[in-house]
Amino acid sequence: MADSSDPRPPLAEWILECYDRLCAQTADSDDHSFSRDQAVEILLDADGLALEPEDATYALTRLLERGYVYEVDGEFRITTPEK
């Protein structure tokens, strides 16, 4: 998802790990959308991340701002990475 022409610094590794967790969660589900509260819960329950609620909310916001996830009618969805 990283664009070499993007002048912004890359996302922190822990935020990319959050993206990976959200991708894994939606891949295992028939419903590929989730609410903000569900996303925060997924990230707080993820082994190895040890996030506070504010961290999970921050990560989700950064992923949304960068286009890793998008929002439709209050539900978030994962942007499919280019192969």
MOTA-V900283 format. One record per residue. N is the residue number from 1. PSI is psi in whole degrees, 0 to 359 (* if undefined). BURIAL is b if it has 16 or more other C-alpha atoms within 10 Angstrom, else e. Layout:
BEGIN
n & psi & burial
N & PSI & BURIAL
N & PSI & BURIAL
END
This chain:
BEGIN
n & psi & burial
1 & 344 & e
2 & 136 & e
3 & 119 & e
4 & 344 & e
5 & 357 & e
6 & 119 & e
7 & 349 & e
8 & 149 & e
9 & 154 & e
10 & 158 & e
11 & 150 & e
12 & 150 & e
13 & 321 & e
14 & 330 & e
15 & 321 & b
16 & 327 & b
17 & 322 & b
18 & 317 & b
19 & 315 & b
20 & 320 & e
21 & 318 & b
22 & 320 & b
23 & 314 & b
24 & 319 & e
25 & 317 & b
26 & 332 & e
27 & 330 & e
28 & 3 & e
29 & 150 & e
30 & 332 & e
31 & 115 & e
32 & 15 & e
33 & 160 & b
34 & 153 & b
35 & 168 & e
36 & 317 & b
37 & 319 & e
38 & 319 & e
39 & 315 & b
40 & 317 & b
41 & 317 & e
42 & 314 & b
43 & 324 & b
44 & 329 & b
45 & 351 & e
46 & 129 & e
47 & 138 & e
48 & 348 & e
49 & 321 & e
50 & 59 & e
51 & 152 & b
52 & 160 & e
53 & 322 & e
54 & 324 & e
55 & 316 & b
56 & 318 & b
57 & 318 & b
58 & 314 & e
59 & 316 & b
60 & 319 & b
61 & 315 & e
62 & 319 & b
63 & 322 & b
64 & 314 & b
65 & 327 & e
66 & 355 & e
67 & 10 & e
68 & 330 & b
69 & 159 & b
70 & 161 & b
71 & 133 & b
72 & 119 & e
73 & 44 & e
74 & 0 & e
75 & 141 & e
76 & 148 & b
77 & 152 & b
78 & 133 & b
79 & 128 & e
80 & 121 & e
81 & 147 & e
82 & 142 & e
83 & * & e
END
